[in-house]
Amino acid sequence: MAATFRCLQSGQTVTFTLQHDIDSMKGHAGYVRVDEDAPVEDETRQLAMTPPEYARRPGRPRKEHVGN
């Protein structure tokens, strides 16, 4: 008997053949068992693209020029 599980975070699938491994994966909250007959759905998510925040350069701040 083989069982396939899908990771909820990454969407990757893993197949186990040993009953001990299958039983331990049933209690794992991060994985869901996928039926062998049903096809694995390709989950597509849209990501909001934002520009990176301005990062300060590390080190000592520049000297300010003082007159005279």
N, C-alpha and C positions, 0 to 999 in steps of 0.2 A: 504494500500500500504506500502510496506517495501522497504528500500534501504540499500544496504551494501556498506560501504566505506572502503578502505584499506589505512593504514598509509604508506607514502612513506619512512619514516625513519626506522620503525621497521618491517613493513610488516604485522602487525596484522590487523584484520578486525573488524569492528563495524557495527551493524545493527540498523537502526532507523525506527520507525513506525509512528511517528508524523510528519505531513507535515512541521511544523515550524522547527523542527530539521533537516529535509532533506534539506530544503531551506537554512538554515544557513551553513550546511556542503558543499553545492555546491560552496560557495564562499571561502572556506578554502583552502589555497594553499598547506597545508601539507597532504591532503587526496585526493584520486581519487575514483570515483564511480566505483564499480565493477558490471558488468551485472549479473543478477540473473541466467541466463542460462549458462553462461560460468564458468567453474571451476576456482577456485582461484589457480594461479600458485605459486608453491613453489620456491621462489627465493633463489638460492644458490650462495653464494659469497665466493671466496677464500680469506683468510686473510694472509698477509705476516707476518710470525712469526719472530720477532727479539728479541734478548735478551735485558733485561732492561739495561738502562744506569747506570753506576756506580754512586751511590748516596753517597755524603760525609756524614759522621756521624755528627750530630749536636753537638755543644759544642766547648770548647776551644781546640786549636791545641796542640799536644804533645810538651813537652819541648825537646829541642835538648841538648844532653850532650856536655858540653864544657869541654875540658881537664883541669887539675889541679883544 
